[in-house]
Amino acid sequence: MGKDWNVVITGGEIPHLGSIALGIPRPSLQNSARISATVSVLTLTGHKEDEIVRPAAYFLASRLNAPVVVSCGIHNEQIKSEDIRRIGDLVQEALTDLLVAACNKDMR
């Protein structure tokens, strides 16, 4: 895929497709010397994975300065808001570790 990234995040009881996000890097509106990102999200009705893919796509696109697609489907019955936040934190940690390993530098 060249310098573009396609990241798939699954888990829970039934991995599936719940939401996808496309992150496109761009100069920051506040400081054009910094890279930011614009993120577009599509979410299947009733799914909450947009809370995972949006920050993941933003983080990756702005750190890599490359287009990124993140798809996610994590099914847990009776999931609570705090569980979604915790999963988001774990995904962020995993993405940071991925960038360190893939790019051989600290991307925090």
ChimeraX attribute file (.defattr): number of C-alpha atoms within 10 A of each C-alpha:
attribute: neighborCount
match mode: 1-to-1
recipient: residues
	/A:1	5
	/A:2	5
	/A:3	9
	/A:4	13
	/A:5	18
	/A:6	12
	/A:7	16
	/A:8	13
	/A:9	18
	/A:10	15
	/A:11	12
	/A:12	11
	/A:13	10
	/A:14	12
	/A:15	14
	/A:16	15
	/A:17	18
	/A:18	21
	/A:19	23
	/A:20	25
	/A:21	25
	/A:22	24
	/A:23	29
	/A:24	21
	/A:25	23
	/A:26	17
	/A:27	15
	/A:28	14
	/A:29	11
	/A:30	8
	/A:31	9
	/A:32	10
	/A:33	9
	/A:34	12
	/A:35	16
	/A:36	23
	/A:37	24
	/A:38	17
	/A:39	21
	/A:40	15
	/A:41	18
	/A:42	15
	/A:43	18
	/A:44	12
	/A:45	8
	/A:46	7
	/A:47	14
	/A:48	19
	/A:49	26
	/A:50	21
	/A:51	17
	/A:52	26
	/A:53	32
	/A:54	23
	/A:55	18
	/A:56	26
	/A:57	30
	/A:58	25
	/A:59	23
	/A:60	28
	/A:61	26
	/A:62	22
	/A:63	18
	/A:64	18
	/A:65	19
	/A:66	17
	/A:67	22
	/A:68	26
	/A:69	24
	/A:70	24
	/A:71	27
	/A:72	24
	/A:73	23
	/A:74	22
	/A:75	19
	/A:76	14
	/A:77	9
	/A:78	7
	/A:79	10
	/A:80	10
	/A:81	10
	/A:82	9
	/A:83	12
	/A:84	17
	/A:85	13
	/A:86	12
	/A:87	16
	/A:88	18
	/A:89	13
	/A:90	13
	/A:91	17
	/A:92	17
	/A:93	12
	/A:94	12
	/A:95	18
	/A:96	19
	/A:97	17
	/A:98	14
	/A:99	17
	/A:100	14
	/A:101	12
	/A:102	9
	/A:103	11
	/A:104	10
	/A:105	10
	/A:106	10
	/A:107	16
	/A:108	11
